[in-house]
Amino acid sequence: MKKARFAGIAIVAGVALTACEARDENAAPAADNEMPEAAQTSQVTRIDTDPAPAPAPQAIKTVPFARGSTMDITNIEIVGDIMTVEFRLTDREGNWTQNIDLDQVNYIEDQTSRMVSVLQNNDGQYVASPLTANGSSVRVQTRDGIGWFKFPRPAEGVTTISLSIPEAGSLNGLPVPST
């Protein structure tokens, strides 16, 4: 009984395949620019949902830094009475850690010659990042390591500052954003 049922299914399948082949052979040839319906494929446009990585910010100034690396000043921003200076360290040859002593970081107002140190909070902690455990320096990786310092706002009328960071090249004439 099972053999007969299997034979019947095989015959029906064979007839269906023969009919399909006959229809394909009898079909009119397609024009050069047309494809038979069965052969047409729809085009799929892929839309990436993952955002592209943000490009690294352009440097306001790039200077040599310790061990052949470079330091980029990437942003200077004033909000209220506080000026934030952001930086990035880069070393294409390797990745190492650099500590920057905050008691040696300052800026000089080019128009007044007044020296201004990194801000400290009420507990005497420097306002900078990434702070070390003791809070007296920032510790940055040189493979695209980023950090920032916060300073009091420059005096009214000051348009440029000269930033002093240990082991960094000359950071003179940095523009102070107008607010």
C-alpha positions, 0 to 999 in steps of 0.5 A: 500500500505504501509503495503504491502511494509513493508511486502515485506521488512520484508520478504527480510530481513528475507531471508537474515538473514536465508541465513547468519545463514545457511552459518554459520552452514554449515561452516567448523569448524575452527582449534584450532589456526584459527578463522573464518574470520568474527570473526578475529579482528585486533590488534591495537597498541596504540602510545601515542602522549603526551610526558611523563613528564620529570623526575625531574633532579637528585640532585647534593646535597640534604640538609635539609631546612626550616620547615623540607623541603629539598633543592636539588642543581640540576644543576651548569652550566658555560656559558662564565663568568657566573655560574648558580646554579639551585635548587629545594625545596620539602616538601611532607607534605605541600605547603608553600612559602619561601623567600630567601634573596639574600644579604645572598646568596653567594659561597666561592671558596674552593681553594682560600677562596674568597667569591662571591655574587649573580650577580646584573645588572646595575640597582642593581637588583639581577640576580636570579629567581623567584624574589619578587617584590622588587627584594631583594629575591626569592620567591619559593613554597616548593611543587617542587618549582624551582629557580636559582641564577647567580654568576660570574664565579669562578677563574681559577683552582677552582674545588669546591665551598661551597654555602651559602643559608639562612636556608639550610644545608651544601652545601660544596664541590659542583663541578664546571663544567669544561668548 
